[in-house]
């Protein structure tokens, strides 16, 4: 039966829900909020993308130039005797290793951009949140979509480089877009969590500045996880980014179906982080307005 609550001297009827109904509502709430606020999300996203290169002569060309310059640097800076399955027939082993690194960095750079910006995201939009009825939870969605746009450009550059280095693209590349769905959900959940923490203390931002670079060496960006001896080749998957990097390389470089256990682990971390991050943010949503 519905219950009645007294708020500011007025009676408000609150719908009574059983546990299964509350759970379904919790699962759907993030998606329904995005649909409800889609106009705000699209308007701010367009603004974010437009101002990224405002004032520069090159404009969006810089979004293409950055990954191109990176792949050139990796080609000349790195060389290795490591055996890479996709590079067996590649005429230039050094260039093949550079592409191998670049595939890992596509995932890691997406993560690092979100980790660096999220703790201060609410402070950036504090004037909107305090002075208007602004859906603060949508900032994590907008930030993720913004970062995804630049990551997508880097991914296209990577595919072109794979063709140049190996002469072809594996047929499994067609599944690469599916990888970005759980990756974006994972990073969106992380952004919600870091936004909430960052609202209470700016130390969260300074912590990310110091911790994120260490994650590069805890993630198999410069080496395959198979190069590690047991049990580290398994324990490295405790870093959730490992699964995304390995699946990316399996699909785009090696041309094989990813390990089913790795895919299941990737989906599990994605779903858990997405809903935990949203639950944590939603729990402190009303307090955040007072502390930022």
C-alpha positions as CSV (number, residue, x, y, z in Angstrom):
1,X,0.0,0.0,0.0
2,X,1.2,3.6,-0.6
3,X,2.6,5.4,2.4
4,X,2.2,9.1,3.3
5,X,5.1,11.4,4.2
6,X,5.0,14.9,5.5
7,X,7.4,17.2,3.6
8,X,7.4,20.9,4.4
9,X,4.0,20.6,6.0
10,X,2.5,18.9,3.0
11,X,1.3,15.3,2.7
12,X,3.0,13.4,-0.2
13,X,1.9,10.0,-1.2
14,X,4.8,7.6,-1.8
15,X,4.3,4.5,-3.8
16,X,5.2,1.3,-2.0
17,X,7.3,-1.1,-4.0
18,X,8.4,-4.6,-3.2
19,X,12.1,-5.5,-3.4
20,X,12.0,-6.9,-6.9
21,X,10.3,-3.7,-8.2
22,X,12.8,-1.5,-6.4
23,X,15.7,-3.5,-7.9
24,X,14.3,-3.2,-11.4
25,X,13.8,0.5,-10.9
26,X,17.4,0.9,-9.8
27,X,18.6,-1.0,-12.9
28,X,16.6,1.2,-15.2
29,X,17.1,4.5,-13.5
30,X,20.5,5.6,-15.1
31,X,19.1,4.9,-18.6
32,X,15.8,6.5,-18.0
33,X,17.6,9.6,-16.6
34,X,19.7,9.8,-19.8
35,X,16.6,9.6,-22.0
36,X,14.8,12.2,-19.9
37,X,17.7,14.6,-20.0
38,X,18.8,13.8,-23.5
39,X,18.4,17.4,-24.7
40,X,20.7,18.7,-21.9
41,X,23.2,16.0,-22.5
42,X,23.4,16.7,-26.3
43,X,23.6,20.4,-25.8
44,X,26.4,20.3,-23.3
45,X,28.2,17.5,-25.3
46,X,28.2,19.7,-28.4
47,X,29.6,22.6,-26.4
48,X,32.3,20.4,-24.9
49,X,33.3,19.1,-28.3
50,X,33.2,22.5,-29.9
51,X,35.4,24.3,-27.3
52,X,38.0,21.6,-27.1
53,X,40.1,23.2,-29.9
54,X,38.6,26.7,-29.8
55,X,41.2,29.3,-30.8
56,X,43.5,26.8,-32.5
57,X,44.1,27.0,-36.3
58,X,44.2,23.3,-36.7
59,X,40.9,22.6,-35.0
60,X,39.9,19.0,-35.1
61,X,43.0,18.1,-37.1
62,X,44.8,18.0,-33.8
63,X,42.6,15.1,-32.7
64,X,44.0,13.2,-35.7
65,X,47.5,14.5,-35.5
66,X,47.9,13.4,-31.8
67,X,47.6,9.7,-32.4
68,X,49.5,9.9,-35.7
69,X,52.5,11.6,-33.9
70,X,52.2,9.0,-31.1
71,X,52.5,6.0,-33.5
72,X,55.5,7.6,-35.2
73,X,57.2,8.1,-31.8
74,X,56.5,4.5,-30.7
75,X,57.8,3.2,-34.0
76,X,61.2,4.8,-33.6
77,X,61.4,4.7,-29.8
78,X,60.6,1.0,-29.2
79,X,62.1,-2.2,-30.4
80,X,61.8,-5.7,-29.0
81,X,62.5,-9.3,-29.6
82,X,59.1,-10.3,-28.1
83,X,57.1,-12.7,-30.2
84,X,53.8,-11.1,-31.3
85,X,51.5,-13.5,-33.1
86,X,49.9,-10.9,-35.4
87,X,53.4,-9.6,-36.4
88,X,54.8,-12.8,-37.7
89,X,54.3,-11.8,-41.4
90,X,54.8,-8.1,-40.8
91,X,57.7,-6.6,-42.8
92,X,58.6,-4.2,-40.0
93,X,58.6,-5.8,-36.6
94,X,59.4,-2.5,-34.9
95,X,56.3,-0.9,-36.5
96,X,54.2,-3.9,-35.5
97,X,55.3,-3.5,-31.9
98,X,54.4,0.2,-32.0
99,X,50.9,-0.7,-33.2
100,X,50.7,-3.3,-30.4
101,X,51.5,-0.6,-27.8
102,X,49.1,1.8,-29.5
103,X,46.2,-0.6,-29.2
104,X,46.8,-0.8,-25.4
105,X,47.1,3.0,-25.1
106,X,43.7,3.4,-26.9
107,X,42.1,1.8,-23.8
108,X,44.4,3.3,-21.2
109,X,44.2,6.9,-22.5
110,X,40.4,6.6,-22.4
111,X,40.6,5.5,-18.8
112,X,43.2,8.2,-17.9
113,X,41.2,11.1,-19.3
114,X,38.2,10.1,-17.3
115,X,40.2,9.4,-14.1
116,X,42.0,12.8,-14.3
117,X,38.9,14.9,-15.0
118,X,36.1,13.2,-13.0
119,X,37.1,14.3,-9.5
120,X,36.9,18.0,-10.5
121,X,33.9,17.7,-12.9
122,X,31.3,18.8,-10.4
123,X,33.4,21.8,-9.5
124,X,33.6,22.8,-13.2
125,X,29.8,23.0,-13.3
126,X,29.2,24.2,-9.8
127,X,27.5,27.4,-11.0
128,X,24.9,25.3,-13.0
129,X,24.3,22.8,-10.2
130,X,23.8,25.5,-7.5
131,X,21.8,28.0,-9.5
132,X,19.6,25.8,-11.6
133,X,17.8,22.5,-11.5
134,X,20.6,20.7,-13.2
135,X,20.9,16.9,-13.5
136,X,24.3,16.6,-12.0
137,X,24.5,12.8,-12.7
138,X,24.5,13.6,-16.4
139,X,27.9,15.2,-16.2
140,X,29.6,11.8,-16.0
141,X,27.6,10.7,-19.1
142,X,28.6,13.8,-21.0
143,X,32.2,13.5,-20.0
144,X,32.3,9.8,-21.1
145,X,30.8,10.6,-24.5
146,X,33.2,13.5,-25.0
147,X,36.2,11.3,-24.2
148,X,34.7,8.5,-26.4
149,X,34.7,10.8,-29.4
150,X,38.4,11.4,-29.2
151,X,39.1,7.7,-28.4
152,X,37.1,6.8,-31.6
153,X,39.4,9.0,-33.7
154,X,42.4,7.3,-32.2
155,X,40.9,3.9,-32.9
156,X,40.4,4.8,-36.6
157,X,44.0,5.9,-36.8
158,X,45.0,2.6,-35.2
159,X,43.1,0.5,-37.8
160,X,44.7,2.4,-40.6
161,X,48.1,1.7,-39.0
162,X,47.3,-2.0,-38.7
163,X,46.5,-2.2,-42.4
164,X,49.8,-0.4,-43.3
165,X,51.9,-2.6,-41.0
166,X,50.3,-6.0,-41.7
167,X,48.5,-5.5,-45.0
168,X,45.0,-6.4,-43.8
169,X,42.5,-6.1,-41.0
170,X,41.3,-9.3,-39.3
171,X,37.6,-10.1,-39.8
172,X,37.1,-10.0,-36.0
173,X,37.7,-6.2,-36.2
174,X,33.9,-5.8,-36.9
175,X,33.3,-6.7,-33.2
176,X,35.5,-3.9,-31.9
177,X,32.6,-1.4,-31.5
178,X,31.0,-3.9,-29.1
179,X,34.1,-3.6,-26.9
180,X,33.4,0.1,-26.3
181,X,29.9,-0.6,-24.8
182,X,31.2,-2.3,-21.6
183,X,34.3,0.0,-21.6
184,X,32.1,3.1,-21.6
185,X,29.8,1.7,-18.9
186,X,32.9,0.9,-16.8
187,X,34.3,4.4,-17.2
188,X,30.9,6.0,-16.6
189,X,30.5,4.2,-13.3
190,X,34.1,5.2,-12.4
191,X,33.3,8.8,-13.3
192,X,30.2,8.8,-11.0
193,X,32.2,7.5,-8.1
194,X,35.1,9.9,-8.6
195,X,32.7,12.8,-9.1
196,X,31.1,12.1,-5.7
197,X,34.4,11.7,-4.0
198,X,35.9,14.8,-5.6
199,X,32.9,16.9,-4.4
200,X,33.9,16.1,-0.8
201,X,37.6,16.5,-1.2
202,X,39.9,17.9,-3.9
203,X,42.5,15.4,-2.7
204,X,40.8,12.9,-5.0
205,X,42.1,14.8,-8.0
206,X,45.6,15.0,-6.7
207,X,45.4,11.3,-5.9
208,X,44.5,10.4,-9.5
209,X,47.4,12.6,-10.8
210,X,49.8,10.4,-8.8
211,X,48.1,7.0,-9.2
212,X,47.1,6.9,-12.9
213,X,50.7,6.9,-14.3
214,X,51.4,3.9,-12.1
215,X,48.5,2.1,-13.7
216,X,50.2,2.2,-17.1
217,X,52.8,-0.1,-15.8
218,X,50.2,-2.3,-14.0
219,X,48.3,-2.7,-17.3
220,X,49.8,-4.8,-20.2
221,X,50.2,-1.8,-22.5
222,X,53.9,-2.5,-23.3
223,X,53.7,-6.3,-23.1
224,X,51.2,-9.2,-23.5
225,X,50.0,-10.7,-20.3
226,X,51.4,-14.1,-21.5
227,X,54.9,-12.7,-21.1
228,X,54.4,-12.8,-17.4
229,X,55.2,-15.8,-15.3
230,X,52.6,-17.5,-13.1
231,X,50.7,-16.5,-11.1
232,X,51.2,-12.9,-12.2
233,X,49.7,-13.6,-15.7
234,X,46.4,-14.3,-13.9
235,X,46.7,-11.7,-11.0
236,X,47.2,-8.9,-13.5
237,X,43.5,-9.3,-14.4
238,X,42.7,-7.9,-11.0
239,X,43.4,-4.6,-12.8
240,X,40.1,-4.4,-14.8
241,X,41.8,-2.6,-17.7
242,X,43.8,-5.7,-18.5
243,X,40.7,-7.5,-19.9
244,X,39.8,-4.6,-22.2
245,X,43.3,-4.3,-23.5
246,X,43.6,-8.0,-24.2
247,X,40.2,-8.2,-25.9
248,X,41.1,-5.2,-28.1
249,X,44.3,-6.9,-29.3
250,X,42.6,-10.2,-29.9
251,X,39.9,-8.6,-32.1
252,X,42.0,-6.0,-34.0
253,X,45.6,-7.4,-34.1
254,X,45.5,-11.2,-33.6
255,X,42.2,-11.8,-35.3
256,X,40.9,-14.4,-32.8
257,X,37.9,-14.7,-30.5
258,X,38.8,-13.5,-27.0
259,X,38.9,-15.9,-24.2
260,X,35.4,-16.5,-22.8
261,X,36.5,-16.1,-19.2
262,X,38.2,-12.8,-20.0
263,X,35.1,-11.5,-21.7
264,X,32.9,-12.6,-18.7
265,X,35.3,-10.9,-16.3
266,X,35.2,-7.8,-18.5
267,X,31.4,-7.7,-18.5
268,X,31.2,-8.4,-14.7
269,X,33.6,-5.5,-13.9
270,X,31.7,-3.2,-16.3
271,X,28.3,-3.9,-14.9
272,X,29.4,-3.8,-11.2
273,X,31.3,-0.5,-11.6
274,X,28.5,1.1,-13.6
275,X,25.8,0.4,-11.0
276,X,28.0,0.8,-8.0
277,X,29.2,4.2,-9.2
278,X,25.7,5.3,-9.9
279,X,24.4,4.1,-6.6
280,X,27.2,5.9,-4.7
281,X,26.6,9.1,-6.6
282,X,22.9,8.9,-6.2
283,X,23.2,8.3,-2.5
284,X,25.1,11.5,-1.9
285,X,23.5,13.6,-4.7
286,X,21.6,16.0,-2.4
287,X,24.7,16.5,-0.1
288,X,26.9,17.3,-3.1
289,X,25.1,20.6,-3.8
290,X,26.1,21.8,-0.4
291,X,29.8,20.9,-0.4
292,X,31.0,21.8,-3.9
